[in-house]
Amino acid sequence: MRSTVPRSLVVLMVTAAPLLADVLWRGDFETGTLEQWPGAAKLMGVQVVTAPVRAGRYAVRIDASNAAERKGNDRIEFQHQPKAPGTAEGTERFFAWSLYTPKRLEPGHHSLGYFEVRNLWTQVMAFEAEGEDIKFSTRVPYALRWAGKGRFTPGRWHDFVVHVRWSRDAQQGFVEVWFDGEKVVPLTHTATLRDENEVFLQVGLFRKSSAVPETLFLDQVIEATTLADIQSALPPVPARSLPEPAKR
């Protein structure tokens, strides 16, 4: 049976659909494995789980439980290197990831996501947390851009989104940051590259070794070219994902 819809209306219906750029890369563990992350199979203290998840069917659980007598750091991090032109001069990218902790973080420094320069091994921007307090800084040179006191609450997922224009020129480079859907750092010009070396993303848990175990869940790591792509990949954040942890 032939369609009775006018050809002009069919064209209108097709062209009216919003056009979104493709998500460039996902590290959402939806394969049920760590295969989206080259090298991650060597990480100790990680396992793919089905709950809690930010979206989809899987997330990854990170357990830090080094003994106090072990010197150094717990570094249980996933590394993503954007594909060329990824972090080349003048390139813009959006990066997102989601984290969940069942109880408040212990006292002391925790890195939850940062961008680092290959070969120099220095950071250009970072999220750090202690207890329920979280902050974001840029590092070329160092500047604290946002402090979220009491914002990294346990028992729920938290979304991190960073928009970067990569540049060694402080007038050309910029960052914008969203936390749980709220813009917490407006577009701010700063140098975001130190030199011609590539920059890569590290997400997970980085802390000084401790006898106190800590657990963190990671999900929905995304690299994209528009904020709309990030937003379309994530449903609204639930108020609480699991029962509230016991008070300490």
C-alpha positions as CSV (number, residue, x, y, z in Angstrom):
1,M,0.0,0.0,0.0
2,R,1.5,3.4,-1.0
3,S,2.0,6.0,1.7
4,T,-0.4,9.0,1.6
5,V,2.1,11.2,3.5
6,P,3.1,14.1,1.2
7,R,6.7,14.0,0.0
8,S,7.3,17.5,1.3
9,L,6.2,16.5,4.8
10,V,8.5,13.5,4.7
11,V,11.4,15.8,3.9
12,L,10.3,18.1,6.7
13,M,10.1,15.3,9.2
14,V,13.6,14.1,8.4
15,T,15.3,17.4,8.4
16,A,13.6,18.6,11.6
17,A,15.4,15.9,13.6
18,P,18.3,17.3,15.7
19,L,21.7,16.5,14.4
20,L,24.2,15.6,17.0
21,A,27.9,14.9,16.5
22,D,29.0,11.4,17.3
23,V,30.4,10.5,20.7
24,L,34.0,10.0,19.9
25,W,34.8,7.3,22.5
26,R,33.1,5.5,25.4
27,G,34.6,3.8,28.4
28,D,31.3,2.6,29.9
29,F,32.2,-1.0,30.6
30,E,29.1,-2.1,28.6
31,T,31.1,-5.0,27.1
32,G,31.1,-6.5,30.6
33,T,34.9,-6.4,30.6
34,L,37.8,-3.9,30.7
35,E,38.5,-4.2,27.0
36,Q,37.6,-0.6,26.2
37,W,40.6,0.4,28.3
38,P,44.0,-0.8,27.0
39,G,46.3,-1.8,29.8
40,A,43.5,-1.8,32.4
41,A,43.7,-5.6,32.7
42,K,46.9,-5.1,34.8
43,L,45.1,-3.0,37.4
44,M,44.6,-4.7,40.8
45,G,41.5,-4.1,42.9
46,V,39.0,-3.6,40.1
47,Q,36.0,-5.7,38.9
48,V,33.1,-5.1,36.5
49,V,29.8,-5.1,38.5
50,T,26.1,-4.8,37.7
51,A,25.3,-2.5,40.7
52,P,25.4,0.3,41.3
53,V,25.5,1.6,37.8
54,R,25.1,5.1,36.4
55,A,23.5,3.9,33.2
56,G,23.4,0.7,31.2
57,R,24.2,-2.7,32.7
58,Y,27.7,-2.4,34.0
59,A,30.1,-0.2,36.0
60,V,33.5,-0.9,37.5
61,R,34.3,-1.2,41.2
62,I,37.6,0.1,42.5
63,D,38.9,-1.2,45.9
64,A,41.8,0.4,47.6
65,S,43.1,-1.7,50.5
66,N,46.8,-1.4,50.7
67,A,48.4,-2.0,54.1
68,A,49.7,1.0,56.0
69,E,53.2,-0.4,56.0
70,R,53.4,-0.3,52.2
71,K,55.1,2.9,51.1
72,G,53.8,5.0,48.3
73,N,50.3,5.4,46.9
74,D,47.1,3.5,45.9
75,R,46.8,4.3,42.2
76,I,43.9,2.5,40.7
77,E,43.3,4.6,37.6
78,F,42.0,4.2,34.1
79,Q,43.9,6.0,31.4
80,H,42.4,7.4,28.1
81,Q,44.4,8.9,25.3
82,P,42.2,10.9,22.9
83,K,42.9,10.0,19.3
84,A,44.4,12.6,17.0
85,P,43.8,15.4,16.8
86,G,42.6,14.9,20.4
87,T,44.6,17.4,22.4
88,A,46.4,19.2,19.6
89,E,46.6,23.0,19.7
90,G,43.2,24.6,19.1
91,T,41.2,21.3,19.4
92,E,38.0,21.4,21.6
93,R,36.7,18.4,23.5
94,F,34.1,17.5,26.1
95,F,35.0,14.8,28.7
96,A,32.6,13.2,31.2
97,W,32.7,10.5,33.8
98,S,30.6,9.4,36.8
99,L,31.7,8.4,40.3
100,Y,29.9,6.8,43.3
101,T,31.2,6.2,46.8
102,P,29.2,4.2,49.3
103,K,30.7,6.2,52.2
104,R,32.5,9.5,52.6
105,L,36.1,9.5,51.7
106,E,38.8,9.3,54.4
107,P,40.8,12.3,55.4
108,G,43.7,13.0,53.1
109,H,44.2,13.8,49.4
110,H,42.3,11.9,46.8
111,S,42.5,12.5,43.0
112,L,39.3,11.5,41.2
113,G,40.2,12.6,37.7
114,Y,42.9,14.7,36.0
115,F,44.6,15.5,32.8
116,E,48.3,14.8,32.6
117,V,51.0,15.7,30.0
118,R,52.7,12.6,28.4
119,N,56.5,12.6,28.8
120,L,56.4,15.4,31.3
121,W,54.1,13.6,33.7
122,T,52.7,16.8,35.1
123,Q,49.0,17.7,35.5
124,V,47.3,20.5,33.6
125,M,44.0,20.3,35.5
126,A,42.5,18.1,38.2
127,F,39.6,17.2,40.5
128,E,40.6,16.4,44.1
129,A,38.6,15.4,47.1
130,E,38.8,14.8,50.9
131,G,35.9,13.7,53.0
132,E,32.8,15.2,51.2
133,D,34.7,18.2,49.9
134,I,35.8,18.5,46.3
135,K,37.7,21.0,44.2
136,F,38.8,21.7,40.6
137,S,42.0,23.4,39.6
138,T,44.0,24.3,36.5
139,R,47.8,24.0,36.6
140,V,49.3,26.2,33.9
141,P,49.9,28.0,36.2
142,Y,48.0,26.7,39.3
143,A,44.7,28.3,40.0
144,L,41.8,26.9,42.1
145,R,38.7,27.3,40.0
146,W,36.0,25.8,42.2
147,A,35.6,24.4,45.7
148,G,32.5,22.3,46.4
149,K,32.3,22.0,50.1
150,G,30.2,19.0,51.1
151,R,29.3,18.3,47.5
152,F,30.9,14.8,47.0
153,T,28.3,13.1,49.0
154,P,28.2,9.3,49.5
155,G,25.3,7.1,48.4
156,R,24.7,8.7,45.0
157,W,26.3,9.1,41.6
158,H,28.1,12.3,40.7
159,D,28.7,13.5,37.2
160,F,31.8,15.3,36.0
161,V,31.9,17.2,32.7
162,V,34.9,19.2,31.4
163,H,34.9,21.3,28.2
164,V,38.4,22.1,27.0
165,R,40.0,24.1,24.2
166,W,43.6,22.8,24.1
167,S,46.2,25.6,23.7
168,R,49.5,26.8,25.1
169,D,48.2,30.3,24.7
170,A,46.3,31.6,27.8
171,Q,44.1,33.8,25.6
172,Q,43.1,30.9,23.3
173,G,42.8,28.0,25.7
174,F,39.8,27.6,28.1
175,V,37.9,25.3,30.4
176,E,34.3,25.0,31.5
177,V,33.2,22.6,34.2
178,W,29.8,21.0,35.2
179,F,29.3,19.0,38.4
180,D,26.0,17.1,38.7
181,G,24.6,19.1,35.8
182,E,25.4,22.5,37.4
183,K,28.0,24.7,35.7
184,V,30.5,25.3,38.5
185,V,33.3,26.9,36.4
186,P,32.1,29.3,33.7
187,L,34.1,29.5,30.5
188,T,37.6,30.6,31.8
189,H,40.6,31.3,29.6
190,T,43.8,29.7,30.6
191,A,46.6,27.8,29.0
192,T,45.7,24.1,28.9
193,L,48.8,22.7,27.3
194,R,52.4,23.0,28.5
195,D,54.1,22.1,25.2
196,E,53.6,19.9,22.1
197,N,53.2,16.7,24.1
198,E,49.8,15.0,24.2
199,V,47.6,15.2,27.2
200,F,45.7,12.1,28.5
201,L,42.8,11.6,31.0
202,Q,43.2,9.6,34.2
203,V,40.1,8.6,36.2
204,G,39.7,6.5,39.2
205,L,41.2,6.6,42.7
206,F,44.6,8.0,43.6
207,R,45.5,8.4,47.3
208,K,48.3,7.8,49.7
209,S,48.5,4.1,50.9
210,S,46.4,3.5,54.0
211,A,45.2,0.6,56.1
212,V,41.7,1.9,55.7
213,P,39.9,0.3,52.7
214,E,38.0,2.6,50.4
215,T,35.7,1.7,47.5
216,L,34.7,3.8,44.5
217,F,32.5,3.0,41.5
218,L,33.3,4.4,38.0
219,D,31.0,4.5,35.0
220,Q,30.1,6.4,31.7
221,V,33.5,7.8,30.8
222,I,32.8,9.7,27.5
223,E,34.8,11.8,25.0
224,A,32.6,14.0,22.7
225,T,32.6,17.1,20.6
226,T,29.4,18.7,22.1
227,L,27.7,19.0,25.4
228,A,24.5,17.6,23.9
229,D,26.2,14.3,23.2
230,I,27.2,14.1,26.8
231,Q,23.7,15.0,28.0
232,S,22.0,12.5,25.7
233,A,24.2,9.7,27.1
234,L,23.3,10.3,30.7
235,P,19.8,10.0,32.3
236,P,19.1,12.5,35.2
237,V,21.0,11.8,38.4
238,P,18.9,9.9,40.9
239,A,18.7,11.6,44.3
240,R,20.2,8.5,46.0
241,S,21.2,5.2,44.3
242,L,21.5,3.0,47.3
243,P,20.3,3.1,50.9
244,E,22.0,5.9,52.9
245,P,25.2,4.6,54.5
246,A,25.3,4.4,58.3
247,K,26.5,7.5,60.0
248,R,30.0,7.4,61.3
